[in-house]
Amino acid sequence: MEIPNDDQMTITTQVNKNWYIRMFIIIVALFVFALWALYDGAYAYPRHNQLVDLWKDHDGNLDTFTPAAEEAGFSDPERPTAKAYSSADLMMQWIMLGFSALLGLWILVFTAGKFLRKLGADDQGVHWGSLHVPYTAITDINRAKWDSKGIAVLHYSIDGKDDTLTLDDWHYRGADQILEAIERHTGIVD
């Protein structure tokens, strides 16, 4: 992060390392959960159902069930204590797989987007990725969540189009310096 001085008015931020680590942990947890659901849906549940079916085929006779189960590839088979999983149970594993994998992928893309975009300010305005908001275009600053959450929302108008840009000090370390620069250049102070 560059600290501005009187000769140079350029401020750049960095992605907050703590936020980035937290997002990484969430992404890993979602993908591990997806893999667990994949294992259960593709292997563990069908395998359990196969064992239950063998038990039923042998009318609960342990003497005939054990050799048949070993022949089917079960090592050290025991009487199944749980009932077979229903098709709804199997479908739920695929739903959990899809949901957690898609959510993990979405968070990964969101996090990568934050990491690749730089938030900064110079003498002309605020920059976020390819977006440039001149100080003269900023019409309001909503600091309602700044003290409690480090979030300020800039309202701006460019070519007659009103829009907002969120400064989040949890995502970008140094956003507070950018907010100070915006207030200094625009005169808008809450």
Rosetta blueprint (number, residue, H / E / L):
1 M L
2 E L
3 I L
4 P L
5 N L
6 D L
7 D L
8 Q L
9 M L
10 T L
11 I E
12 T E
13 T L
14 Q E
15 V E
16 N L
17 K H
18 N H
19 W H
20 Y H
21 I H
22 R H
23 M H
24 F H
25 I H
26 I H
27 I H
28 V H
29 A H
30 L H
31 F H
32 V H
33 F H
34 A H
35 L H
36 W H
37 A H
38 L H
39 Y H
40 D H
41 G H
42 A H
43 Y H
44 A H
45 Y H
46 P H
47 R H
48 H H
49 N H
50 Q H
51 L H
52 V H
53 D H
54 L H
55 W H
56 K H
57 D H
58 H L
59 D L
60 G L
61 N L
62 L H
63 D H
64 T H
65 F H
66 T H
67 P H
68 A H
69 A H
70 E H
71 E H
72 A L
73 G L
74 F L
75 S L
76 D L
77 P L
78 E L
79 R L
80 P L
81 T L
82 A L
83 K L
84 A L
85 Y L
86 S L
87 S H
88 A H
89 D H
90 L H
91 M H
92 M H
93 Q H
94 W H
95 I H
96 M H
97 L H
98 G H
99 F H
100 S H
101 A H
102 L H
103 L H
104 G H
105 L H
106 W H
107 I H
108 L H
109 V H
110 F H
111 T H
112 A H
113 G H
114 K H
115 F H
116 L H
117 R L
118 K L
119 L E
120 G E
121 A E
122 D L
123 D L
124 Q L
125 G E
126 V E
127 H E
128 W E
129 G L
130 S L
131 L E
132 H E
133 V E
134 P E
135 Y H
136 T H
137 A H
138 I E
139 T E
140 D E
141 I E
142 N E
143 R E
144 A E
145 K E
146 W H
147 D H
148 S H
149 K H
150 G L
151 I E
152 A E
153 V E
154 L E
155 H E
156 Y E
157 S E
158 I E
159 D L
160 G L
161 K E
162 D E
163 D E
164 T E
165 L E
166 T E
167 L E
168 D E
169 D L
170 W L
171 H L
172 Y E
173 R E
174 G L
175 A H
176 D H
177 Q H
178 I H
179 L H
180 E H
181 A H
182 I H
183 E H
184 R H
185 H H
186 T H
187 G L
188 I L
189 V L
190 D L
